Amino acid sequence: MNTRELQEEIIKLKKEKNICILAHSYQSRPIVEIADYVGDSFQLSQMATKVDADTVIMCGVRFMAETVKILSPEKTVLMPNITAGCPMAEQMSPEYIESVKKKHPEATVVAYINTTAALKTICDVCVTSASAVKIVSELPGKDILFIPDCNLGSYVAHKVPEKNVILLNGGCPVHAAMTAQDVIEAKKLHPNALFLVHPECKPEVVEQADFVGSTTAIMKFAQESDATEFIIGTEISIAEHLACDCPGKQFYQLSSRLLCNDMKATTLVDLYNTLLDGTGKEINLDKDTIVKARVCIDKMLELG
């Protein structure tokens, strides 16, 4: 089958089996086109709670599927490619963070949503890239242990100087690979373009931006802006999606290095095969993990 035929078969199967397909914005265009919902990871997990399907397929990486399961434990949650992980989410163990907490007993542990379910069980509150500044600013304590992304944490510390934000050496290797020189060179090539960047990038990259925000916020800004040229400082899929969705506007990747191999691990064939037979691709979490991990997520929702 060619791409179009595969897409048609996937649409047919998901309707026949009443299965909801979620796709993170970093997924390939063919997958995004046939997903029921597309967006940031936490946004998708919230969508999953509202659908009447008993089975949800997450086209993304493992921590995203775990979050879907935490919020919808009664649903069957499948991943088309069970090996798709996230280096940032998996780089810090609960044992390591417990040892760090002992050195900072007064600190509130703030976990970026890009963390494993196991790590969430020992954290006080979760944040997304869109909500991090607001939530940290509203926490009662002064000391904040922000994990795992030091670049997002640095951005939060800059925006909330009244807090003592403690950072560890962690983060997204794809976003962290971008340099200030990359921005300088991109702006030379496209002098009329606005630079839109994700806060997971290094501070020296972020400080050159015309707009800083989550993936969804970047896309919304570009779609609604009167400007017609943009340099996109996040995973390369976003420039492609925006180019398709906004004819008449030009979108340039900050660098070809902004490629997440884990996000690209899931293929249209993987999705098709999962719809045919999801055996071995189910996300299972024990009840204790679900209950404990949900605490920091509920706290995030409480704080907005």
N, C-alpha and C positions, 0 to 999 in steps of 0.2 A: 504493500500500500504506500502511496505517496502521502505527504504531509496533510493535504486537504482530506483525503480519504480517512486517514487516522483520526483527524479531528471530528469528522462526521460520525465515525464509529464510537468515539468517546462520548459525544453528545447523546447518541442513541442509548448507549449502555447506562450512562448516569441517570437518564430519565427512567429507563426500565427498572433500575434497581433502587431508585430514590436515594442516590448518593450525592452528597454536596462536595464540590471541588473548590478548595481554597488555594490560591497561588500568591506567594510573596511577589512584590514588584520586581525583584531581581531575577525572577524566572524568565525563561526564553519567551520570545513573542508568540510562538505557536501554542504554548501552554497558557499564557495569559489570555489569549483570545477565546479559549473555551472554558475558562474557569467561571464558577458562579460568583466568586468574590475575589478581588485583587486588592492588595494593600500592604501596610506594615504588619509585623507579626502579631502584636497584641490586638490590633484592630480586627484581624482575621479571627483570633481566638474568641473575641466577643461576638462576632458574626455567627460563629459556630453554635453559640448558645441559643440563638434565635431561630435556627432552621429546624424544620420538622423531620429532616433526614436522620435515620439512626446511625448512619455511617458517614464519616467525614474523611476526605483525603486531603492531607496537607502537602502541597508542593512547595517545599522549602527545605529547612534543615531541622535536625532532631529537636533542639530546644523549643522550636515553634510548635511542633507536634505535641511535645510534652505539655506546653501551656494550654493547648486546646483540650488535652485530656484532663488537666487540673480543673479547668472551668466547666467541662462537660464530661464528668466521669462515667455517666451512663451511656455515652456514645462509643461506638467503635471508631478508633482513630487509626488511619493507615498512612504510611509514607510510601510513595512510589519507589524511592531508592533509600533503603534503610541505612546505607553507609554515609549519607549526606550529613556531615556534622558541621560544627562551627568552632574554629580554633579559639576564638575569644570566649565562647561560652564554656569551653571545656578546659581552659588553661589553669583554672584555680580549683582546687579540691576543697570540700567542706572542712577537712582536717587542717589544711593550711590556713583557711580563713579563721577557724576556731583559735589557732595559735596566735594569729594577728590580733584577734579580739581581746585576748588576754593582756596584750601590751597597751590596748586602748579601751579599758573597761567602760569608760563613760561615753564612748562613741556610738552613735546610731549607725547601724550597718545598712547602707543603701545599695541595693543590687539593681543594676541595669537589667531590663527584661531579657537581654541576651545572656542568660545564665541557665545552667541545668536545673532541673527540678530539685535535685539533691542539694545544690547550693542554696536555692531559694528557701529551703527548710530552716536555715540558720540565720536568715536575714530579717531585718525589721520592716523594711518597706521596699517595694519595687518601683522603678521609674522607667518610662520610655524616653527616647531622645526629645520628644515633644513636651513631656511633662516634668523632666528632671529639675529644671530651674525652679519652677513653681513649687514643687513638692519639697525640695531641699530648703527653700526659703521659709516654708511653713512649719518645718520640724522644730520642736521646742528646744532641743539641745544644740549647743554650739559645735561640738565635735562630730564630724561626719566621716565615716569610713566608706568611701565610694569605690565599688567594685563592679566589673573588673577593668573597665576601660579608662585608662588614665587621661586620654585625650578628651573624652566627653566629661570626665571629672574635672579636668582643667578648665573647660568651658564653663561648667557650673560654678567652680570656684571664682572665676572672673566675674560672673554675673551676680554672685551672692557673696561679696567680700566679707560680710559680717560673720560668716561661718568658717570654721577651721576644717577644711576639706583634706582628709588624709588619702593619698593616692598610692596605689601599688603599680608595679611595672606590668601592666596588661593592656590588652586592647585588640582591635581588629587589624590584622596584618595587612589587609588590602588597603584600607583607608590610611593606615599609618605609613604606608610606603610613599605617599605623595609628599613632595617637597615644595618649599617656597619657590625654588627655581622653576619647578613645573608650572606654577601659576604665572610667573613672570614671562616664561616663554609662550604660554597659551594666550596671554593677553597681548603679546606682540603680534601673534598670528591673527588674533581676532580682537582688535582694539575697540570695536563697538559693542562687544558682547558683555553682558552682565555675568558675574561669576557667582554661581550658587553652590553651596558646599554643605556637606554633612558634618555635624560637630564631632564625629569620630576621627576626623582628620587632625593633624598636628596643629597646635596653636598658631604657628607661623604661617600655616596655610589658611586657617580660619580667619585670621585677622585681615586678610586681603579680600575677603568676600563681600559681595554686595547684598547677599542674603544667606543666612545660616538657618538650617532647619532639618527636620526629619525628611525621610524620602517622600512621604506623602505631602509634606509642606513644600518641599522643593518643586514637586510636580504641580501643585496648586498655584504656586507663585508664578511659574513659567506659563501656565495655561491662562492665567488672568492678567499677566503683565502686558503693557502696551509695547514693551520692547520686543524686538524680533530676533535677537541673537543672544545665545546663552552658552556659557562654558559650565559643564555639569561636573561637580566634584563629588561624585559618589559612584557606585557600581555602574559599569558601562551599559547595562540594560536600560537604565533610566533615560539616557540620551536617545536610545533607539525607540523606546515607547513614546517619548514626547514628540519625536520627529513624526511618528505615525499618527499621533493624536492631534497634532497642531500643524497642519499643512500651512505653509507660508512663513513659518518660523524656522530658524536654523539652530541646531543643537550640536555642540562640540564636546567630546570627551576630554576631561582634563588630561588624562593619560591612558594609554592602552593597558597599563599595569593595573588599572582598577577593575580587575576581573576576579570574581569569586568562583573558584573551581567547585567548591561545595554546592553553591547555588546552581551551577550549571551541570551538576552530576545527574539531576533528574531530567529524563528525556520524555518526549511524547510517547515513545514506545513503552517506557517504564509505567507511565500513567495508564496506558491502554491495558497492559498486562495486569496491573493492580485492579482495574475494574473487572477484568475477566476472573481473576483469582487472587485475592489479597493475602493468601496464606504466607505466613512468615514475615509480614510487613506491618503487623499491628504494634502499636505503642501501648505497653502495659506499665502501669505504676501501682505500687501497693497503696492501700488505703491510708496508711500512716504518712507516706510521702505526700500524697494529694492533700491531706488535711493540713499538714504543716506548711507546705509550699503555698497553699492558698492564703495563709495569714498575711504574708507580705504583699500579695496581689490585692487582697481586700483593703489593706491599708492604703495602697496606692489609689484605689477607686474612692476611698473615703476622703482623701486629700485632693482629689480632682485631677 
